[in-house]
Amino acid sequence: VAYFNALWQEYMIPSDPPPPVSSASGSKNRLALIHANHSWEKREEARKARFIQLSTTILSAKCIGRAASAIQEFTDSGGKVDVLDEQRLFHDGEDDVETFVHLLQRLKTKLQEIASSNREYTMDELRRSMRDCILSEDLFEEQVSVRTKLFSRMDRLLQKIIVPIHEVNCRGVNQSSIWGCMAAAIWARESSKKPFWPALVLGILAPDDQKEDWHHSLTERNEGRLPEKLGTELQTGKRKAEQALRRQSAGGLEQMSYFLVEFMGSHEFIWVREADIIENFDPDEDPNQNSAVGTHGNVTKKKRGTHRAGASAASQRMFTSALDEGRWALEEFEQQLNDTCGDFSDDDDEEEGGYSYEILCQSDDEADEDATDTDNEIDGRRGKDDEETNELLATEGLLDFSASGRKNAKKRAAALKKQKADAKRAAQKREKEEKTKKAKQAKMEQQQKKKRDIEVAKKAKDKIAKSKETKKKVREKEQKEKREQRELEQRRKKRERERERVLKEEERKAKRQKLKSPGNGANARGKRKGIPDKPERAAAIVRGYLTRVAKKENLKGLAFGGVMTLPAAGIDSSGLLGMALAFRAAAGVLASKDVNDRSAGLKSWERIDVDSPKTSSERCRKLEEQIGLLEKELVKLGEDEKRRKFLTKEAE
């Protein structure tokens, strides 16, 4: 908290002092000026306290280099520490300005030389050197406002360097339960009847001749880190120690200091006398093992145990744990002493990559529990951040951890909590109203949709009914047309049957008339009788054709009996004989082909049996005959094709 307050004072408040409060200022400006002057005064008090604590601190080379860089930036910007300082204090061309800039450059060179040579250089020496740049040559005596602003800006420049160093020197040790800033690791006891125990010195009350400035700041800092109830209880012991110091001073008794210590292991706090401590803490040497304490305590008659409240295994384990904690605290304190400016922090190395030694020692279950606890802490920390933000706004950016300050903060937090609860209830009420409104609207929309669906279903039903009626009409119409078509077809068939019946009756009458008429002469009406049936007509045509052919060609051996003995495969279907036989067959004179005779449909070469002969010579001879017949058939087919093409061409 102190570090945050210091950062606020040095980084958020300008360097130049605010104007004084006057009665002519308006109410709003007057209030703002009062707050600004109050913040300025508090900053000056905090600066004095910080410088008293760090005046003898030896600066590191890195810190001295940062100071040289800050002086160079201050010179280049014309006397501006940062952007909060809006006005430049000096410009080139003035004698005092040139002298002042020359002194600043010489100081920067000096700091660079000190940093490179690793010479010891304290904070008090740096402050005197910076102020001497103005005081040594009596610069800006006629420009009082510029001189005043230069002093305030140089002080702020120095304080921006001091604040991080002060934070490093105020750090506590991890072995302390309150993260106390220790002054030393010692052996301490509650009284002369109790054994010595490893402890940390967190506060000092010394006589006037032994008192130092850092004693009060150390004690106040650690008391501020104590819980409120514990701090109240320790105030009783502190008052007794102060009364004892006053009695010693008034009575001329031996001066003895008092120390606020935290016992390791049990982490109990108490004020003890100087006679009940051993300053040089060595964890390897137990002072309780010696029968005589020497100059650090009284001589005892018998050896005390190494525990505080009776010998037991638990107390022995606690004592061992206390020794380890004291050793670790001493090592951490030595690291802090070797790094007073925070240039070589071990925390960066330990936490690099997000892992420390403690995290690596955890089991998987412990790591999961810590992760869950971390998530819960983050959720709970958001409310605390809001409380701290409001507290900062109400206290000008400074956190007040006194009893009254905590009470005021609790009141503000309670008021803010109530305000948030009211806002939350109002939001819930609005949300409930919106939900109700949305539910009503959804219900209304659902009813409208249901109504629309009913109307659509009704229209669809009517449409389906109309469609069914239309289909029924179309179906009836089609059935009527089919019925009419069937009736027309029946009447047509009936007419055809009547016509066929009449024709057959006429044929029968004609046959009867023919049978009744004698010979082939004319009938009673004088008409010539024709050929009564198809066979006679075909025979007459064939006879006439044969008569005409016989007159032109020699047709010996063409008797009907000779023709019937010829094989059917040997008759040319396109020749005279084939045509005559075709006419005869058409007339029904020739016997029809026997379908059961398998050899009747075979070709001449197919009738030759090439499989039954047993000798190869006979099979070869029969195959040669088949080949000859096939060649003849191929030649004949070629000639028939030529003739057909020729006749087709003539017919066209």
Number of C-alpha atoms within 10 A of each C-alpha: 10 17 14 13 18 24 18 15 25 19 17 11 17 19 25 19 15 15 10 10 15 11 7 8 11 10 10 8 13 16 12 13 18 16 15 19 16 13 18 19 13 13 18 13 10 15 19 10 14 20 18 13 19 20 15 13 19 18 22 22 22 16 19 25 19 16 22 21 15 18 22 16 15 19 18 11 16 16 22 22 25 15 10 13 15 13 12 12 17 19 11 10 8 10 11 17 17 14 15 19 22 14 19 22 17 13 21 21 13 15 22 20 15 17 21 13 10 14 13 12 18 16 19 15 12 18 16 11 17 20 14 15 21 21 15 10 13 12 18 18 13 9 9 11 12 16 18 13 16 21 17 16 23 21 19 21 21 20 22 18 19 21 21 16 21 22 17 18 19 20 14 21 20 14 21 21 16 17 14 26 23 24 18 18 24 23 25 27 24 19 13 13 11 18 21 25 26 29 30 30 24 26 27 24 22 20 17 11 7 10 13 14 10 16 16 15 18 21 21 14 16 20 21 15 15 17 10 14 8 12 15 12 12 17 14 11 16 20 12 12 21 16 12 17 22 14 13 15 15 9 9 9 10 8 17 17 19 23 23 23 29 26 25 25 23 13 15 12 21 16 25 21 18 17 17 21 24 21 14 10 22 17 18 8 9 15 21 18 13 14 14 16 14 10 9 14 14 14 13 13 8 9 12 19 16 20 21 18 10 13 12 11 10 11 17 16 13 17 20 18 16 22 22 17 22 27 19 15 23 22 14 17 20 12 14 21 14 13 19 20 24 19 14 13 14 14 9 11 12 13 12 10 8 9 11 14 9 8 13 10 10 12 10 10 9 12 14 12 12 14 12 11 12 12 12 11 11 11 11 11 12 11 13 13 11 13 18 17 14 16 21 16 11 13 15 15 20 21 20 17 15 11 10 10 14 13 12 14 22 15 12 16 19 13 12 15 15 12 12 12 12 12 12 12 12 12 12 12 12 12 12 12 12 12 12 12 12 12 12 12 12 12 12 12 12 12 12 12 12 12 12 12 12 12 12 12 12 12 12 12 12 12 12 12 12 12 12 12 12 12 12 12 12 12 12 12 12 12 12 12 12 12 12 12 12 12 12 12 12 12 12 12 12 12 12 12 12 12 12 12 12 12 12 12 12 12 12 12 12 13 13 11 11 16 10 9 14 9 10 11 12 13 14 8 6 8 9 10 13 11 11 11 9 12 17 13 14 20 16 13 15 17 13 12 13 16 11 11 13 13 9 9 8 9 11 7 9 11 9 9 9 9 14 11 8 10 10 16 12 10 15 12 14 11 9 14 15 15 15 19 19 14 18 18 16 14 16 13 14 13 8 9 10 10 9 7 9 8 12 14 14 12 15 16 16 13 12 13 12 17 10 9 12 9 8 10 10 14 16 13 12 18 17 12 15 19 13 13 16 16 12 12 15 12 12 13 12 12 12 13 12 12 13 13 12 12 11 10 9 8 7 6
